[in-house]
Amino acid sequence: MNEKDEVKRALVQAADAARFAPSIHNTQPWRWVVQGDRLELFGVAERQLHEQDPGGHMLLLSCGTALHHARVALDAEGWRHEVDRPAGEPLAVLRPVERIPVAPEATRHFQMLQVRRTDRRTVTDEQVPEDTLRHLVKVTEQNGARLHVLGRDQVLALAVAADRAQHAEDGDERIAAETAAWAGGDRPDGTGIPASVLPEEVPLTTVAERDFHTTGTLPAGDGHDAAATYAVLYGEGDEAEDWLRGGEALSRLWLAATEQAVSLLPLSGPVEIPFTRQTLRRMLGDVGFPYLAVRLGTLDPATSAPPKTPRLPAGQVIDVA
Ligand SMILES: Cc1cc2nc3c(=O)[nH]c(=O)nc-3n(C[C@H](O)[C@H](O)[C@H](O)COP(=O)(O)O)c2cc1C
């Protein structure tokens, strides 16, 4: 194979691996275009949650996780690459530069990308060890964002914020209809959240998980969140590029957590509602912009992970120009 074909193959593979990326309500709001020796990432307005996420923040975080996933795949193939994040569309452009030896951690990250998933069951009574938390904070910092671990009082403030955000979204008919279109029921088309990964009942926890108001079939366990750690992913900016970078950091953080057998559950409601987002911002001492609240915890190794959430076929998210 000549170098040109090799690059093209690597780019298609990277875009394909990015299909594993997490996204708000599994909307997968991205499209990749392989353009010569470049891979371009675009946001897809038809798969934006226009009611719940009018500013596109969750779309950008989701596209950021896809961008990071594509980069992990290039690393695992031994391609040193450049990334450009032009302000606007495309959101990002990846360009392989040269072949380099594959680093062992690149292979591990690539494996984690296929193992990682959202687990909405309750966590165990075992806390995430301090040194693991420190590692996760460091990894986030090295990847363009920050992670603020909440103290006890702040967890209670987050619990109130999560309730208020849920209440605000439940009270908005258009948001409720939008959620119903993406969660529960049978979804053969590879988007949205199937009943198999949603709890039978929303667990009773201090900080409530998102209630999708649909019957799930996942046994959630009889635990709670007394031993969970809550944290806020945040960054220095509030522009589109900052949210995209926030998504890249989220992906890196989530893969690192998966590697350490730590479960990460995103709680985006409090960030979506401006009033509760302000509460989160105060928790950061008004110095940064909150992107996402997350629950970190340990899972019972004796129980098996929930089923995988399906994805759109490659043909619907990748164009080869
Ligand atoms: C930006 C973002 C926000 C999310 N917010 C929530 C949330 O509030 N509640 C929840 O249960 N899952 C949330 N998720 C998880 C997605 O629903 C999940 O990634 C998607 O359904 C795909 O499933 P998977 O992560 O198991 O591959 C969020 C994910 C992302 C990337």
The ligand as an SDF file (V2000), in Angstrom:
LIG
                    3D

 31 33  0  0  0  0  0  0  0  0999 V2000
  -21.9890   15.4080   27.3510 C   0  0  0  0  0  0  0  0  0  0  0  0
  -22.6600   14.1800   27.8970 C   0  0  0  0  0  0  0  0  0  0  0  0
  -23.6930   14.3150   28.8340 C   0  0  0  0  0  0  0  0  0  0  0  0
  -24.3270   13.1840   29.3550 C   0  0  0  0  0  0  0  0  0  0  0  0
  -25.2960   13.3370   30.3130 N   0  0  0  0  0  0  0  0  0  0  0  0
  -25.8710   12.2470   30.8710 C   0  0  0  0  0  0  0  0  0  0  0  0
  -26.8280   12.3860   31.9270 C   0  0  0  0  0  0  0  0  0  0  0  0
  -27.1560   13.4900   32.3690 O   0  0  0  0  0  0  0  0  0  0  0  0
  -27.3680   11.2570   32.4490 N   0  0  0  0  0  0  0  0  0  0  0  0
  -27.0230   10.0000   31.9890 C   0  0  0  0  0  0  0  0  0  0  0  0
  -27.5600    9.0250   32.5100 O   0  0  0  0  0  0  0  0  0  0  0  0
  -26.1190    9.8470   30.9880 N   0  0  0  0  0  0  0  0  0  0  0  0
  -25.5330   10.9250   30.4330 C   0  0  0  0  0  0  0  0  0  0  0  0
  -24.5930   10.7750   29.4320 N   0  0  0  0  0  0  0  0  0  0  0  0
  -24.2330    9.4220   28.9480 C   0  0  0  0  0  0  0  0  0  0  0  0
  -24.8450    9.1190   27.5750 C   0  0  0  0  0  0  0  0  0  0  0  0
  -26.2330    8.8870   27.6870 O   0  0  0  0  0  0  0  0  0  0  0  0
  -24.1090    7.9110   26.9640 C   0  0  0  0  0  0  0  0  0  0  0  0
  -22.7900    8.2810   26.7040 O   0  0  0  0  0  0  0  0  0  0  0  0
  -24.7220    7.4060   25.6750 C   0  0  0  0  0  0  0  0  0  0  0  0
  -26.0210    6.9390   25.8970 O   0  0  0  0  0  0  0  0  0  0  0  0
  -23.8920    6.2730   25.0450 C   0  0  0  0  0  0  0  0  0  0  0  0
  -23.7560    5.1890   25.9330 O   0  0  0  0  0  0  0  0  0  0  0  0
  -22.3360    4.6820   26.4220 P   0  0  0  0  0  0  0  0  0  0  0  0
  -21.6590    5.8040   27.1550 O   0  0  0  0  0  0  0  0  0  0  0  0
  -22.6230    3.5210   27.3660 O   0  0  0  0  0  0  0  0  0  0  0  0
  -21.5320    4.2470   25.2440 O   0  0  0  0  0  0  0  0  0  0  0  0
  -23.9390   11.8910   28.9130 C   0  0  0  0  0  0  0  0  0  0  0  0
  -22.9000   11.7700   27.9790 C   0  0  0  0  0  0  0  0  0  0  0  0
  -22.2660   12.8930   27.4790 C   0  0  0  0  0  0  0  0  0  0  0  0
  -21.1220   12.7250   26.5050 C   0  0  0  0  0  0  0  0  0  0  0  0
  1  2  1  0
  2  3  1  0
  2 30  2  0
  3  4  2  0
  4  5  1  0
  4 28  1  0
  5  6  2  0
  6  7  1  0
  6 13  1  0
  7  8  2  0
  7  9  1  0
  9 10  1  0
 10 11  2  0
 10 12  1  0
 12 13  2  0
 13 14  1  0
 14 15  1  0
 14 28  1  0
 15 16  1  0
 16 17  1  0
 16 18  1  0
 18 19  1  0
 18 20  1  0
 20 21  1  0
 20 22  1  0
 22 23  1  0
 23 24  1  0
 24 25  2  0
 24 26  1  0
 24 27  1  0
 28 29  2  0
 29 30  1  0
 30 31  1  0
M  END
$$$$
